[in-house]
Amino acid sequence: MDALGIALRRMCQRRPKPATTLQHLSYRPAPPRLRACFPSTPRRRASNMAQQQQQPRSFPAYFCRGGTSNGLVILRRDLPADEAEWASILPAAMGSPDPDYGRQLDGMGSGVSSTSKICIISAPSPSPSPSDTHGGGESPAGDDVDVNFTFVQVGIRGGELDMAGNCGNMSSVVGPVALEAGLLDASRLRVVAGGGGGDEGEGGQRQAVVTIRNTNTGKLMRARFAVSDDDGSGSSPPRYLPRAGSYAMAGVPGTGSRVSMSFLDPAGAKTGRALPTRRAADALRLSDGSRVEASLVDVSNPGVFVRGSDLGLAAAPTPAQVEADAALRARLAEIRRLGAAEMGLDPAVESVPKVLMLFPPEEDGGDGAAAAADIRCVAMSMGQAHKAVPLTLALCLGAATSIPGTIPAQLARKGHRGGRDKGVVTIAHPGGTVDIGTTLDDNGEIVSAELHRTARILMKGDVYY
């Protein structure tokens, strides 16, 4: 054997035997310098991305009741600056889209339009920019604006975000949440003595007065609600007192302190005038060749008002009866789209305008709150029969009764017997009644529309989506 063969044989004889345990199979990380030469593989990077996508995502919010609606109230600073990103956040938070079941069980909604609502609020910006578009950043601070408010209606089955109009019910909780969240400038906050007692039971309770800009319409609202007394130290800001009164409203159990809402200069919220077509009534031609007379009115939010009798209805149907009548719902949907086109609005936007079936008041001698009403209605909202009435639509209806020649003015009880004050119209709806006040100037122009609600912050915390 040559020298090379002898050397190889000796090397093989010195080779250690394999370990008798599984220790030699365990993973041992490579030295750092060696690992730096081998970057993570695409498979490992994909795994890391998947883990990040599975991480829970959340944002802080308040869950509130405003009037007969529920929804989230979110501070603008807690959402992405780019409004386009909201489409992947807000529907998921509410449990939408839910195309198969329409129940929103995987989110904060509950499958009806009155509980699929979001309010986004912020302090007014000192910037002098004239921009006042929803979600496009902070709108400028006016001389008398305390908080900005953008309303979002979330589609239940489709998950679309509709920011075309305002919500009167949820507007009533904007002021209290802004106070609770510290958005209101303490040096500007107006606190006044409470009004007389009456049925609201407020007595001498102090009231905060908050001016709100609705960025959807560019209109102002003024909220007045009960707050705690000053302790004299100046260190404790007033707090909202939702239970400091005995005001009762239809559709909500129990009583609470009254939130008085004034909608300032509400005419032409979306179209620029109270009567967008300049006519008190228009004839809409349907696809089957029939014609239906409608009043197209824009006060607080646009509404399409039709007589129930023109639809073959002898009496006001219940929401359940409307939901069971597919032909009636299809006819109302077509009327809404035709009315939207006449008003210069997009017929594809379901939230604006809304359609309302009107009925005359009950004859004298009836019993109950409905008998004292000046006009009766059944409303459609987002394709569903509303169990009460959208509040901005009630504001529109109340104002329309003061516009000569409109269908509401023709059907309303002369003298408005139901209203307790001059200029107040009592509207009967499937859930009860609501009083709407309308203030006119000497020329008959609408100065403001007023109503009362109760509102409560139900909880605050993180919403996961």
C-alpha positions as CSV (number, residue, x, y, z in Angstrom):
1,M,0.0,0.0,0.0
2,D,1.4,3.4,-0.9
3,A,1.8,6.3,1.5
4,L,-1.5,8.0,0.4
5,G,-3.5,4.9,1.0
6,I,-2.0,4.4,4.4
7,A,-2.9,8.0,5.3
8,L,-6.6,7.7,4.2
9,R,-7.0,4.5,6.2
10,R,-5.7,6.1,9.4
11,M,-8.2,9.0,8.9
12,C,-11.1,6.6,8.6
13,Q,-10.1,4.8,11.7
14,R,-10.1,8.1,13.7
15,R,-13.6,9.1,12.6
16,P,-16.0,9.2,15.6
17,K,-19.0,6.9,15.8
18,P,-22.5,8.4,15.2
19,A,-24.3,9.5,18.4
20,T,-26.6,6.9,19.8
21,T,-29.3,9.5,20.6
22,L,-31.3,11.9,18.5
23,Q,-29.2,14.8,19.6
24,H,-27.3,14.9,16.4
25,L,-30.7,15.5,14.6
26,S,-31.7,18.6,16.6
27,Y,-31.7,22.0,15.0
28,R,-28.6,24.1,15.6
29,P,-28.7,27.7,14.3
30,A,-25.9,28.7,12.0
31,P,-23.4,31.3,13.2
32,P,-24.5,34.9,12.7
33,R,-21.9,35.5,10.0
34,L,-23.2,32.5,8.1
35,R,-26.9,33.4,8.5
36,A,-26.2,36.9,7.1
37,C,-25.2,35.2,3.8
38,F,-28.6,33.5,3.5
39,P,-31.6,35.9,3.6
40,S,-35.0,34.6,4.6
41,T,-36.7,32.6,1.9
42,P,-39.9,33.7,0.1
43,R,-41.8,31.0,1.9
44,R,-40.7,32.4,5.3
45,R,-41.5,36.0,4.2
46,A,-45.0,34.9,3.1
47,S,-45.5,33.2,6.5
48,N,-44.6,36.4,8.3
49,M,-47.0,38.4,6.2
50,A,-49.8,36.0,6.9
51,Q,-49.1,36.2,10.6
52,Q,-49.3,40.0,10.4
53,Q,-52.6,39.8,8.6
54,Q,-54.0,37.5,11.2
55,Q,-53.2,40.0,14.0
56,P,-56.3,41.6,15.5
57,R,-56.9,45.2,14.3
58,S,-58.9,47.7,16.3
59,F,-59.6,51.4,16.9
60,P,-61.1,53.2,19.9
61,A,-64.7,54.3,19.6
62,Y,-67.9,55.1,21.6
63,F,-71.0,53.1,21.1
64,C,-74.1,55.3,21.6
65,R,-77.8,55.7,21.2
66,G,-79.0,58.9,19.6
67,G,-82.8,59.1,19.6
68,T,-84.1,55.9,18.0
69,S,-80.8,55.0,16.4
70,N,-77.6,53.3,17.6
71,G,-74.1,53.5,16.2
72,L,-70.4,54.1,16.6
73,V,-68.9,57.5,17.3
74,I,-65.3,57.7,16.3
75,L,-62.7,60.5,16.7
76,R,-61.4,61.6,13.3
77,R,-57.8,61.3,14.6
78,D,-58.3,57.6,15.3
79,L,-58.9,56.8,11.6
80,P,-56.5,56.9,8.7
81,A,-56.0,60.3,7.2
82,D,-56.7,58.9,3.7
83,E,-60.5,58.4,3.5
84,A,-60.1,55.8,0.9
85,E,-58.8,53.4,3.6
86,W,-62.1,53.7,5.5
87,A,-63.7,51.3,3.1
88,S,-61.7,48.4,4.5
89,I,-62.3,49.4,8.2
90,L,-65.7,50.8,8.8
91,P,-67.9,48.1,7.1
92,A,-65.9,45.4,8.9
93,A,-66.4,47.1,12.2
94,M,-70.2,47.1,11.7
95,G,-70.3,43.5,10.4
96,S,-70.7,44.2,6.7
97,P,-70.8,43.2,4.0
98,D,-73.4,40.5,5.0
99,P,-74.9,39.5,1.6
100,D,-76.4,36.2,2.7
101,Y,-77.9,36.9,6.1
102,G,-78.1,40.7,6.4
103,R,-77.8,40.5,10.2
104,Q,-74.3,42.0,10.8
105,L,-73.7,39.4,13.6
106,D,-69.9,39.8,13.1
107,G,-69.8,43.5,14.0
108,M,-71.5,46.3,15.9
109,G,-74.6,46.6,13.6
110,S,-77.8,44.6,14.0
111,G,-79.2,44.3,10.5
112,V,-81.4,47.4,10.3
113,S,-80.6,50.7,8.8
114,S,-81.2,52.6,12.0
115,T,-78.4,50.7,13.8
116,S,-75.9,50.6,11.0
117,K,-74.6,54.2,11.5
118,I,-71.2,55.8,12.2
119,C,-70.4,59.4,13.4
120,I,-66.9,60.7,12.9
121,I,-66.2,63.9,14.9
122,S,-63.3,66.3,15.3
123,A,-62.5,69.7,16.7
124,P,-62.6,72.4,14.0
125,S,-59.3,73.2,12.5
126,P,-58.0,76.8,12.7
127,S,-56.9,76.6,9.1
128,P,-58.6,79.2,6.9
129,S,-59.0,76.7,4.1
130,P,-62.5,76.9,2.6
131,S,-62.6,73.1,2.2
132,D,-65.5,71.6,4.0
133,T,-65.8,68.1,2.5
134,H,-66.6,65.0,4.5
135,G,-63.5,63.1,5.5
136,G,-61.1,65.3,3.6
137,G,-59.4,66.5,6.7
138,E,-60.4,68.9,9.3
139,S,-62.9,71.5,8.1
140,P,-62.2,75.1,9.0
141,A,-63.3,76.6,12.3
142,G,-66.1,79.1,11.9
143,D,-66.9,81.8,14.4
144,D,-69.4,79.7,16.1
145,V,-68.5,76.0,15.4
146,D,-67.5,73.8,18.3
147,V,-67.2,70.4,16.6
148,N,-67.3,68.9,13.1
149,F,-69.4,65.8,12.4
150,T,-69.4,63.5,9.4
151,F,-72.2,60.9,9.2
152,V,-71.7,57.5,7.5
153,Q,-74.5,55.1,6.7
154,V,-73.0,51.6,6.3
155,G,-74.8,49.3,3.8
156,I,-75.8,46.1,5.6
157,R,-75.5,43.5,2.8
158,G,-73.1,45.3,0.4
159,G,-70.9,47.2,2.9
160,E,-71.0,50.4,1.0
161,L,-70.2,53.7,2.8
162,D,-72.9,56.3,2.1
163,M,-72.0,59.9,3.2
164,A,-74.6,61.7,1.1
165,G,-76.7,63.0,3.9
166,N,-77.1,63.7,7.6
167,C,-78.7,61.7,10.4
168,G,-80.9,63.7,12.8
169,N,-81.1,60.9,15.5
170,M,-77.3,60.4,15.8
171,S,-76.7,64.1,15.6
172,S,-78.2,64.3,19.1
173,V,-75.3,62.4,20.6
174,V,-72.5,64.3,18.9
175,G,-72.4,67.2,21.4
176,P,-72.4,64.9,24.5
177,V,-69.6,62.7,23.0
178,A,-67.5,65.8,22.0
179,L,-67.8,67.0,25.6
180,E,-66.9,63.6,27.0
181,A,-63.9,63.2,24.6
182,G,-62.5,66.7,25.4
183,L,-62.9,68.0,21.9
184,L,-64.7,71.2,23.0
185,D,-62.7,74.3,23.7
186,A,-63.3,75.0,27.4
187,S,-62.7,78.7,26.9
188,R,-65.5,78.8,24.3
189,L,-68.0,76.4,25.8
190,R,-71.3,78.0,26.5
191,V,-73.1,76.8,29.6
192,V,-76.4,78.5,30.4
193,A,-79.1,78.1,33.0
194,G,-81.7,75.4,32.4
195,G,-85.2,76.2,31.1
196,G,-88.5,75.7,32.7
197,G,-89.5,72.2,33.8
198,G,-92.5,71.1,31.8
199,D,-92.6,67.5,30.7
200,E,-88.8,67.4,30.2
201,G,-88.2,67.8,34.0
202,E,-85.0,69.7,33.5
203,G,-85.9,72.4,36.1
204,G,-82.9,74.6,36.6
205,Q,-80.3,72.2,35.4
206,R,-77.5,73.8,33.6
207,Q,-77.3,73.4,29.8
208,A,-74.4,73.2,27.4
209,V,-74.9,74.8,24.0
210,V,-72.8,73.3,21.3
211,T,-72.7,74.3,17.6
212,I,-72.1,71.4,15.2
213,R,-71.1,71.5,11.6
214,N,-72.4,68.6,9.5
215,T,-69.7,68.1,6.8
216,N,-72.1,66.0,4.7
217,T,-74.4,68.9,4.0
218,G,-72.3,71.9,5.2
219,K,-75.2,72.9,7.5
220,L,-75.0,73.9,11.1
221,M,-76.9,72.4,14.1
222,R,-77.2,73.6,17.6
223,A,-77.5,71.1,20.5
224,R,-78.5,72.0,24.0
225,F,-78.2,69.3,26.7
226,A,-78.0,69.0,30.5
227,V,-74.5,69.1,32.2
228,S,-73.2,68.9,35.7
229,D,-72.8,72.0,37.9
230,D,-69.5,73.7,38.3
231,D,-67.7,72.7,41.5
232,G,-66.2,76.2,41.7
233,S,-62.6,75.0,41.3
234,G,-62.5,75.5,37.6
235,S,-60.5,72.2,37.3
236,S,-63.5,69.9,36.6
237,P,-65.2,70.4,33.2
238,P,-68.9,69.9,33.1
239,R,-70.1,66.4,32.3
240,Y,-73.1,65.3,30.3
241,L,-76.1,64.1,32.4
242,P,-78.3,61.8,30.4
243,R,-80.5,60.9,33.3
244,A,-81.1,64.4,34.6
245,G,-84.6,64.7,33.2
246,S,-87.9,62.9,32.6
247,Y,-88.4,63.4,28.8
248,A,-90.0,60.4,27.1
249,M,-89.7,59.7,23.4
250,A,-91.5,57.1,21.3
251,G,-89.5,54.0,20.6
252,V,-87.2,54.3,23.6
253,P,-88.0,52.8,27.0
254,G,-87.8,55.0,30.0
255,T,-87.0,58.7,30.3
256,G,-83.9,60.9,30.2
257,S,-82.7,64.4,29.9
258,R,-83.8,66.2,26.8
259,V,-81.4,67.1,24.0
260,S,-82.9,70.0,22.0
261,M,-81.7,70.2,18.4
262,S,-82.0,73.2,16.1
263,F,-81.1,72.7,12.5
264,L,-80.1,76.1,11.2
265,D,-81.0,77.3,7.7
266,P,-81.9,73.7,6.8
267,A,-83.4,74.4,3.3
268,G,-81.5,73.2,0.3
269,A,-79.1,70.9,2.3
270,K,-78.2,68.9,-0.9
271,T,-79.7,70.8,-3.8
272,G,-79.5,74.4,-2.8
273,R,-83.3,75.1,-2.4
274,A,-86.3,73.8,-0.5
275,L,-88.1,72.9,-3.7
276,P,-85.4,71.7,-6.1
277,T,-87.7,71.7,-9.1
278,R,-89.2,75.0,-8.0
279,R,-92.6,73.2,-8.0
280,A,-94.7,72.2,-5.0
281,A,-95.6,68.9,-6.7
282,D,-94.3,66.9,-9.7
283,A,-95.8,64.1,-11.8
284,L,-93.4,61.1,-12.0
285,R,-93.9,58.7,-14.9
286,L,-93.2,55.1,-13.9
287,S,-92.0,52.3,-16.2
288,D,-95.5,50.8,-16.4
289,G,-96.8,54.0,-17.9
290,S,-98.6,55.2,-14.7
291,R,-98.0,58.6,-13.1
292,V,-97.6,59.4,-9.4
293,E,-97.7,62.9,-8.0
294,A,-94.9,63.6,-5.6
295,S,-93.6,66.6,-3.7
296,L,-89.8,66.8,-3.9
297,V,-88.5,68.8,-0.8
298,D,-85.0,69.4,0.5
299,V,-85.0,70.5,4.1
300,S,-82.3,69.0,6.3
301,N,-82.3,66.0,3.9
302,P,-84.1,65.5,0.6
303,G,-87.5,63.7,0.7
304,V,-89.9,62.3,-1.9
305,F,-93.4,62.6,-0.5
306,V,-96.3,60.6,-2.1
307,R,-99.9,60.0,-1.0
308,G,-100.6,56.5,0.2
309,S,-103.9,56.6,-1.6
310,D,-102.1,57.1,-4.9
311,L,-100.4,53.7,-4.3
312,G,-103.7,52.0,-3.7
313,L,-103.4,52.1,0.1
314,A,-106.6,52.9,2.1
315,A,-104.7,53.0,5.4
316,A,-101.2,53.3,6.6
317,P,-99.5,49.8,6.4
318,T,-97.2,48.5,9.1
319,P,-93.5,48.0,8.3
320,A,-94.1,44.2,8.3
321,Q,-96.8,44.6,5.7
322,V,-94.6,46.7,3.5
323,E,-91.7,44.2,3.8
324,A,-94.1,41.4,2.7
325,D,-95.3,43.3,-0.4
326,A,-92.5,43.0,-2.9
327,A,-94.5,44.9,-5.6
328,L,-95.1,47.9,-3.3
329,R,-91.4,48.0,-2.4
330,A,-90.4,47.9,-6.0
331,R,-92.8,50.7,-6.9
332,L,-91.5,52.8,-4.0
333,A,-87.9,52.2,-5.1
334,E,-88.7,53.3,-8.6
335,I,-90.5,56.5,-7.3
336,R,-87.4,57.2,-5.2
337,R,-85.1,56.9,-8.1
338,L,-87.2,59.1,-10.4
339,G,-87.5,61.7,-7.6
340,A,-83.8,61.7,-7.2
341,A,-83.2,62.3,-10.9
342,E,-85.7,65.2,-10.9
343,M,-83.9,66.7,-7.9
344,G,-80.5,66.5,-9.6
345,L,-79.3,63.8,-7.3
346,D,-77.7,60.4,-8.1
347,P,-80.5,57.8,-8.2
348,A,-78.0,55.0,-7.3
349,V,-77.4,56.5,-3.8
350,E,-79.9,54.8,-1.6
351,S,-79.7,57.1,1.4
352,V,-80.7,60.4,-0.4
353,P,-83.5,61.1,-1.1
354,K,-85.8,58.9,1.0
355,V,-89.4,58.2,0.0
356,L,-92.3,58.7,2.4
357,M,-95.9,57.6,2.1
358,L,-98.3,60.1,3.6
359,F,-101.8,59.7,5.1
360,P,-104.2,62.3,6.5
361,P,-104.7,62.5,10.2
362,E,-107.3,60.4,12.0
363,E,-110.7,61.9,12.2
364,D,-111.7,63.7,15.4
365,G,-112.8,61.4,18.2
366,G,-109.9,59.0,18.0
367,D,-107.9,57.9,21.0
368,G,-104.2,57.9,21.7
369,A,-101.2,59.9,20.5
370,A,-101.8,59.0,16.9
371,A,-105.2,60.6,17.1
372,A,-103.6,63.9,18.1
373,A,-101.2,63.9,15.2
374,D,-101.4,66.3,12.3
375,I,-100.2,63.9,9.6
376,R,-99.3,60.2,9.4
377,C,-96.4,58.6,7.5
378,V,-94.6,55.4,6.7
379,A,-91.0,55.8,5.5
380,M,-88.5,53.8,3.5
381,S,-84.8,53.8,4.4
382,M,-82.1,52.0,2.5
383,G,-84.7,49.8,0.9
384,Q,-86.4,48.8,4.2
385,A,-89.6,50.0,5.8
386,H,-88.6,52.1,8.8
387,K,-90.0,51.1,12.1
388,A,-90.2,54.8,13.1
389,V,-89.2,57.7,10.8
390,P,-85.7,58.9,9.9
391,L,-85.4,62.1,11.8
392,T,-84.0,64.4,9.1
393,L,-87.0,63.2,7.0
394,A,-89.3,64.1,9.8
395,L,-87.7,67.5,9.8
396,C,-88.3,67.7,6.0
397,L,-91.9,66.7,6.4
398,G,-92.6,69.1,9.2
399,A,-91.2,72.0,7.1
400,A,-93.0,70.8,4.0
401,T,-96.4,71.2,5.7
402,S,-95.6,75.0,5.8
403,I,-94.9,75.2,2.1
404,P,-98.2,75.9,0.2
405,G,-99.2,73.4,-2.5
406,T,-97.1,70.5,-1.3
407,I,-98.7,67.2,-0.6
408,P,-97.7,67.4,3.1
409,A,-99.4,70.8,3.3
410,Q,-102.5,69.4,1.6
411,L,-102.8,66.4,3.9
412,A,-101.8,68.0,7.2
413,R,-104.5,69.0,9.7
414,K,-105.2,72.6,9.4
415,G,-104.1,74.5,12.5
416,H,-101.8,71.7,13.5
417,R,-103.9,70.6,16.5
418,G,-101.3,68.1,17.6
419,G,-98.5,70.5,18.2
420,R,-98.3,72.0,21.6
421,D,-96.8,75.2,20.3
422,K,-97.4,77.4,17.3
423,G,-95.4,76.2,14.4
424,V,-95.1,72.6,15.8
425,V,-96.4,69.7,13.7
426,T,-97.0,66.3,15.3
427,I,-96.2,63.4,13.0
428,A,-97.5,59.9,13.6
429,H,-95.2,57.1,12.4
430,P,-95.2,53.3,13.0
431,G,-93.3,53.7,16.3
432,G,-95.3,56.6,17.8
433,T,-95.2,60.3,17.2
434,V,-92.6,63.1,16.9
435,D,-93.0,66.8,17.3
436,I,-91.2,69.0,14.7
437,G,-91.0,72.7,15.0
438,T,-90.3,75.0,12.0
439,T,-89.4,78.7,12.3
440,L,-90.2,80.9,9.4
441,D,-89.1,84.5,8.8
442,D,-91.5,87.3,7.6
443,N,-91.1,86.2,4.0
444,G,-92.0,82.6,4.7
445,E,-88.4,81.4,4.4
446,I,-87.4,78.5,6.7
447,V,-85.0,79.8,9.4
448,S,-84.6,76.6,11.4
449,A,-86.2,73.3,12.3
450,E,-86.3,72.0,15.8
451,L,-86.9,68.8,17.6
452,H,-86.1,67.0,20.9
453,R,-84.4,63.7,21.5
454,T,-82.7,61.7,24.3
455,A,-79.2,60.3,23.9
456,R,-76.8,58.2,25.8
457,I,-73.2,57.0,25.6
458,L,-73.6,53.2,26.1
459,M,-69.9,52.3,26.2
460,K,-66.4,53.2,25.0
461,G,-63.6,50.9,24.1
462,D,-61.8,49.2,21.2
463,V,-63.7,48.0,18.2
464,Y,-62.0,45.0,16.5
465,Y,-62.4,44.4,12.8
